[in-house]
């Protein structure tokens, strides 16, 4: 098979995959690409979460951790109730919720992995000040998981990676050659990990969903 025919077949196949793998974000109904199975990403996130617990210093402040768990449980219940009252499928049904408090005053952050694995850093507590502030931050981070933003991002990364490979074939391997010469700059474009920032559209969406 010649290169032109091969690329034609691959291109049609890719278009078909993309067209059949589009979904919508709960509540906002924004269309999003979801090629990566959510269960696979949740499993990967759970493994990474365990590694985080091993490497990071977990806080022994049980009072604050219990407060985080209490707020988290209220958010869990609020999500389930909202979708129940709306007659919609709850996107968190298969979540295995878990909360940790990481002892790091310099890190003013919190995050929620796909599948409901949540971490709060002690540094963010100086910013949130009280339960309402903490709930707002946690609601935003959990909304990223509710909206399947990591699934969307991983799917886009796969498409970028596939597109790069196709372009490499079309160029007779010139891209991979340039990639080796520049120390992997092309490859860096496809490395969109769980801890990388979400794009502005996703951040705004998480603000909206979090408040709901």
C-alpha positions in Angstrom: 0.0 0.0 0.0 1.4 3.4 -0.9 1.8 6.2 1.6 -1.0 8.4 0.2 -3.6 5.5 0.4 -2.4 4.6 3.9 -2.8 8.1 5.2 -6.2 8.4 3.6 -7.4 5.3 5.4 -5.9 6.4 8.7 -7.4 9.9 8.3 -10.8 8.5 7.7 -10.5 6.1 10.7 -9.4 9.0 13.0 -12.3 11.1 11.9 -14.7 8.3 12.6 -13.3 7.7 16.0 -13.5 11.4 16.9 -17.1 11.8 15.6 -18.3 8.8 17.6 -16.4 9.7 20.8 -18.0 13.1 21.5 -20.0 13.5 24.7 -21.3 16.4 26.6 -20.4 18.0 30.0 -23.1 17.5 32.6 -25.3 20.5 33.2 -23.5 22.8 30.7 -24.0 20.4 27.8 -20.8 21.6 26.2 -19.5 19.0 23.7 -16.3 17.3 24.6 -14.0 14.6 23.2 -13.9 11.4 25.2 -11.8 8.7 23.5 -10.1 7.5 26.7 -12.4 5.2 28.8 -13.2 6.9 32.1 -12.6 3.6 34.1 -9.1 3.4 32.8 -8.2 6.9 33.8 -9.9 6.5 37.2 -7.7 3.3 37.8 -4.6 5.2 36.8 -5.5 8.1 39.0 -6.0 5.8 42.0 -2.5 4.3 41.5 -1.0 7.8 41.3 -3.0 8.8 44.4 -1.4 6.0 46.4 2.1 7.1 45.3 1.3 10.6 46.4 0.3 9.4 49.8 3.6 7.5 50.1 5.8 10.4 48.9 4.1 13.4 50.6 4.0 14.2 54.3 0.4 13.7 55.4 -0.8 16.0 58.1 -1.6 14.6 61.6 -4.2 17.3 62.1 -7.2 15.0 62.3 -9.6 17.8 63.3 -8.9 19.6 60.0 -9.0 16.4 58.0 -12.3 15.5 59.5 -13.6 18.9 58.5 -12.4 18.4 55.0 -14.2 15.0 54.9 -17.4 16.5 56.3 -17.4 19.3 53.7 -16.6 16.7 51.0 -19.4 14.4 52.1 -21.9 17.3 51.8 -20.6 18.1 48.3 -21.0 14.4 47.4 -24.6 14.4 48.7 -25.4 17.7 46.9 -24.1 16.3 43.6 -26.2 13.1 43.9 -29.3 15.1 45.0 -28.9 17.6 42.2 -28.8 15.0 39.5 -31.6 12.9 41.1 -33.9 15.9 41.2 -33.0 16.8 37.7 -33.8 13.3 36.5 -30.2 13.0 35.1 -27.6 10.3 35.5 -25.2 11.0 38.3 -21.6 11.2 36.8 -20.1 10.4 40.2 -21.8 7.0 40.7 -18.6 5.1 40.2 -16.4 7.4 42.2 -14.4 6.0 45.1 -14.2 9.1 47.2 -11.1 9.7 49.4 -9.6 12.7 51.1 -6.1 13.5 52.4 -4.5 16.6 54.0 -0.9 17.2 52.9 1.3 19.0 55.3 2.8 21.7 53.0 2.4 25.3 53.9 4.1 26.5 50.8 1.7 24.8 48.5 -1.5 26.8 48.3 -3.5 24.2 46.4 -6.1 21.5 46.3 -7.0 19.0 43.6 -9.4 16.2 42.7 -8.3 13.4 40.5 -10.7 11.5 38.2 -12.7 9.1 40.3 -12.9 11.3 43.4 -9.4 11.2 44.9 -9.0 14.5 46.6 -6.0 16.2 48.3 -5.9 19.5 50.2 -2.6 21.2 51.1 -2.3 22.9 54.5 -1.1 26.1 52.6 -4.5 26.6 51.0 -6.2 26.8 54.5 -4.5 30.2 55.0 -6.3 31.4 51.9 -9.7 29.9 52.4 -9.9 31.1 56.0 -13.1 29.3 56.9 -15.4 26.4 55.9 -17.2 28.4 53.2 -14.0 29.3 51.5 -12.7 25.7 51.7 -16.0 24.4 50.3 -15.8 26.8 47.4 -12.3 25.6 46.5 -13.2 21.9 47.0 -16.4 22.4 44.9 -14.4 23.8 42.1 -11.8 21.0 42.1 -14.5 18.3 42.4 -16.3 19.9 39.5 -13.3 19.2 37.3 -13.9 15.5 38.0 -17.7 15.8 37.6 -17.2 17.4 34.2 -14.7 14.7 33.2 -12.1 17.3 32.3 -9.2 14.9 32.7 -10.8 12.4 30.4 -11.3 15.2 27.8 -7.7 16.4 28.2 -6.3 12.8 27.9 -8.4 12.3 24.8 -7.1 15.4 23.2 -3.6 14.4 24.0 -4.2 11.1 22.3 -5.4 12.9 19.2 -2.4 15.2 19.2 -0.1 12.3 19.6 -1.8 10.4 16.8 -1.7 13.5 14.5 2.0 13.9 15.2 2.6 10.3 14.3 0.6 10.6 11.0 2.5 13.8 10.2 5.7 12.0 10.9 4.8 9.2 8.5 3.8 11.8 5.8 7.1 13.6 6.2 9.1 10.4 6.0 10.2 10.6 9.6 11.4 14.1 9.6 9.4 15.1 12.7 10.8 12.3 14.8 14.3 13.1 13.6 13.8 16.8 14.6 12.4 15.7 17.9 15.5 13.7 18.7 17.8 16.5 17.7 15.9 19.1 19.9 15.7 16.8 23.0 12.0 15.9 22.7 10.3 19.3 22.2 7.6 17.7 20.0 7.0 15.0 22.5 6.5 17.5 25.3 3.4 18.8 23.5 1.6 15.5 24.1 2.4 15.2 27.8 -0.7 16.6 29.3 -0.7 15.0 32.8 -3.2 15.0 35.6 -1.4 17.8 37.5 -1.1 20.2 34.5 -3.4 23.3 34.5 -6.8 23.0 32.8 -7.6 25.4 30.0 -9.5 28.6 30.7 -12.8 27.1 29.3 -12.5 24.2 31.7 -11.6 26.4 34.6 -14.7 28.6 34.0 -16.8 25.6 33.7 -15.5 24.2 37.0 -16.3 27.6 38.6 -19.9 27.4 37.4 -20.5 23.7 38.2 -18.8 24.1 41.6 -21.1 26.9 42.6 -24.1 24.8 41.6 
